[in-house]
């Protein structure tokens, strides 16, 4: 790679007239030549899941004509994953860094960042939303939580999955399940069902 030179010398040339008198145009020194673009160094993805956009630090340097913009000496690159989405391969933005001689180097984009800004999903199969059940009818709860990013950390309902949900007295009841993923995103899904006396018209499960 070309290295910057703070005191480059030109070549020389001998100049003669028609009768043989000669003079040498000596090398001219003190020329500043920078044929090397700035160097840029950035951090790497850490392999962990994040619940917000990832910020990666970078530094830049130029030993010749120096950086055209001093602020380029230290800067950050950031992913732009929208809220409500998740990806294991988010890329940061990029930044072009130039020196005083007009040579430039690109910083970023840096790919492979894991960003999870989406809450887990919840499916409740039982109790069925809007259904009617007789008092003290024995029906098992059935629900599941999933997360396509960091993974599900917890999936909690009023009773354990597979256990009987409450039909002990008539009235309108709610059944809520809350799921949290491994980076703290949480979501609660609620269904409503009705409990009626056993001799009433309704679903007898």
C-alpha positions as CSV (number, residue, x, y, z in Angstrom):
1,X,0.0,0.0,0.0
2,X,1.1,3.6,-0.7
3,X,2.3,5.5,2.4
4,X,2.0,9.3,2.7
5,X,5.3,11.2,2.2
6,X,5.7,14.6,3.9
7,X,8.8,15.6,1.9
8,X,8.7,14.0,-1.5
9,X,11.4,14.9,-4.1
10,X,10.9,15.3,-7.8
11,X,13.2,13.8,-10.4
12,X,15.9,15.9,-12.0
13,X,16.7,16.8,-15.6
14,X,19.8,18.1,-17.4
15,X,19.2,21.0,-19.8
16,X,21.9,22.0,-22.4
17,X,22.2,24.7,-25.0
18,X,23.3,24.3,-28.6
19,X,27.0,24.8,-27.7
20,X,27.1,22.3,-24.9
21,X,26.6,24.4,-21.9
22,X,24.5,22.4,-19.5
23,X,22.6,22.9,-16.2
24,X,20.7,20.4,-14.1
25,X,17.2,21.1,-12.8
26,X,17.8,19.6,-9.4
27,X,15.1,17.6,-7.5
28,X,12.6,19.8,-5.8
29,X,12.0,18.6,-2.3
30,X,9.4,19.3,0.4
31,X,6.4,18.1,-1.6
32,X,3.6,16.5,0.4
33,X,2.1,13.4,-1.3
34,X,-0.7,11.3,0.1
35,X,-1.8,8.4,-2.1
36,X,-3.2,6.4,0.8
37,X,-6.8,6.5,1.8
38,X,-7.8,6.9,5.5
39,X,-8.0,3.7,7.7
40,X,-11.3,2.9,9.3
41,X,-11.7,0.4,12.1
42,X,-15.2,-0.7,13.5
43,X,-16.4,-3.1,16.1
44,X,-18.0,-6.4,15.2
45,X,-21.5,-7.9,16.1
46,X,-21.4,-9.5,19.5
47,X,-23.6,-12.4,18.6
48,X,-26.2,-11.6,21.3
49,X,-29.8,-10.6,20.8
50,X,-30.8,-7.0,21.5
51,X,-34.2,-5.5,22.2
52,X,-33.2,-2.2,20.6
53,X,-31.1,-1.2,17.5
54,X,-27.4,-2.0,17.8
55,X,-24.8,0.8,17.9
56,X,-21.3,0.0,16.8
57,X,-18.4,2.3,17.4
58,X,-15.8,3.1,14.7
59,X,-12.5,5.1,14.5
60,X,-10.7,6.6,11.5
61,X,-7.2,7.9,11.0
62,X,-5.1,9.4,8.2
63,X,-1.3,9.9,8.8
64,X,-0.8,12.0,5.7
65,X,-3.1,14.8,4.7
66,X,-5.3,14.1,7.8
67,X,-9.0,13.6,7.9
68,X,-11.0,16.1,5.9
69,X,-13.6,16.1,8.7
70,X,-12.2,15.8,12.2
71,X,-15.5,14.4,13.4
72,X,-14.8,11.3,11.4
73,X,-12.1,10.4,13.8
74,X,-14.7,8.7,16.0
75,X,-18.3,7.9,15.0
76,X,-21.0,5.2,15.3
77,X,-23.0,3.1,12.9
78,X,-26.5,2.0,13.8
79,X,-29.0,-0.7,12.7
80,X,-32.5,0.5,11.7
81,X,-34.8,-2.4,12.6
82,X,-38.4,-1.1,12.9
83,X,-40.4,-1.7,16.1
84,X,-42.5,-4.9,15.9
85,X,-39.9,-6.8,13.8
86,X,-37.0,-9.1,14.5
87,X,-34.0,-10.3,12.5
88,X,-30.8,-12.2,13.1
89,X,-28.9,-10.4,10.3
90,X,-29.5,-6.7,10.7
91,X,-27.0,-4.4,8.9
92,X,-25.8,-1.0,10.1
93,X,-25.7,2.1,8.0
94,X,-22.4,3.2,6.4
95,X,-20.2,6.2,6.4
96,X,-17.6,7.5,4.0
97,X,-14.5,8.9,5.5
98,X,-12.2,11.1,3.3
99,X,-8.8,12.7,3.8
100,X,-7.5,16.2,2.8
101,X,-6.3,14.8,-0.5
102,X,-9.7,13.6,-1.5
103,X,-9.1,9.9,-1.0
104,X,-12.0,8.1,0.8
105,X,-12.7,4.9,2.6
106,X,-16.1,3.4,3.5
107,X,-17.0,2.5,7.0
108,X,-19.7,-0.2,7.2
109,X,-22.3,-1.5,6.7
110,X,-21.7,-4.1,9.4
111,X,-24.0,-7.1,9.0
112,X,-25.0,-10.0,11.3
113,X,-26.5,-8.0,14.2
114,X,-29.3,-9.7,16.1
115,X,-32.2,-7.4,16.9
116,X,-35.5,-8.5,18.4
117,X,-38.0,-5.7,18.7
118,X,-41.0,-8.0,18.4
119,X,-43.0,-9.4,21.3
120,X,-43.8,-13.2,21.4
121,X,-47.0,-14.5,19.9
122,X,-49.7,-16.3,21.9
123,X,-52.3,-18.8,20.7
124,X,-55.1,-19.7,23.1
125,X,-57.1,-22.7,22.0
126,X,-59.0,-23.3,25.2
127,X,-61.0,-21.6,26.6
128,X,-62.4,-20.6,23.3
129,X,-63.0,-16.9,22.9
130,X,-66.7,-16.1,23.2
131,X,-67.7,-19.6,24.2
132,X,-70.2,-20.6,26.9
133,X,-69.4,-23.3,29.5
134,X,-71.6,-24.9,32.2
135,X,-70.8,-24.3,35.8
136,X,-68.1,-26.8,37.1
137,X,-67.6,-28.3,33.7
138,X,-64.1,-29.6,33.6
139,X,-62.2,-28.2,30.6
140,X,-58.4,-28.1,30.3
141,X,-56.6,-24.9,29.3
142,X,-54.6,-25.1,26.1
143,X,-52.3,-22.3,25.0
144,X,-48.8,-21.8,23.5
145,X,-46.3,-19.0,23.2
146,X,-43.6,-18.6,20.5
147,X,-40.9,-16.1,19.6
148,X,-38.9,-16.1,16.3
149,X,-36.1,-13.9,17.6
150,X,-34.4,-14.2,21.0
151,X,-36.8,-17.0,22.1
152,X,-39.5,-17.3,24.7
153,X,-38.4,-16.9,28.3
154,X,-41.8,-17.4,29.9
155,X,-45.4,-18.2,29.0
156,X,-47.8,-17.8,31.9
157,X,-51.6,-18.2,32.2
158,X,-54.0,-18.2,35.1
159,X,-53.5,-22.0,35.3
160,X,-50.8,-24.2,33.9
161,X,-51.2,-25.4,30.4
162,X,-53.3,-28.5,30.5
163,X,-54.9,-27.7,33.8
164,X,-58.6,-27.0,34.3
165,X,-59.6,-23.3,33.9
166,X,-62.1,-21.7,36.2
167,X,-65.8,-22.6,35.6
168,X,-66.8,-22.6,39.3
169,X,-69.5,-19.9,39.1
170,X,-71.7,-18.3,36.5
171,X,-70.6,-15.0,34.9
172,X,-68.3,-13.6,32.3
173,X,-64.7,-14.5,32.8
174,X,-61.4,-13.6,31.2
175,X,-58.4,-15.8,30.6
176,X,-55.1,-13.9,30.0
177,X,-51.7,-15.3,29.0
178,X,-48.5,-13.3,29.2
179,X,-45.4,-14.2,27.2
180,X,-42.0,-12.6,27.6
181,X,-39.0,-13.2,25.4
182,X,-35.3,-13.4,26.4
183,X,-34.6,-9.7,25.8
184,X,-37.7,-8.5,27.7
185,X,-40.3,-8.0,25.0
186,X,-43.7,-8.9,26.5
187,X,-47.2,-9.4,25.3
188,X,-50.5,-10.4,26.9
189,X,-53.4,-12.0,25.0
190,X,-56.9,-12.2,26.7
191,X,-60.0,-14.2,25.8
192,X,-63.4,-13.8,27.3
193,X,-65.8,-16.7,28.0
194,X,-69.1,-17.1,29.8
195,X,-70.0,-19.6,32.5
196,X,-73.8,-20.5,32.9
197,X,-75.8,-22.8,35.1
198,X,-75.7,-26.4,33.9
199,X,-79.4,-26.3,33.0
200,X,-79.1,-23.2,30.8
201,X,-78.7,-23.2,27.1
202,X,-75.1,-23.1,26.2
203,X,-72.0,-25.0,25.3
204,X,-71.7,-28.0,27.7
205,X,-68.1,-29.0,27.6
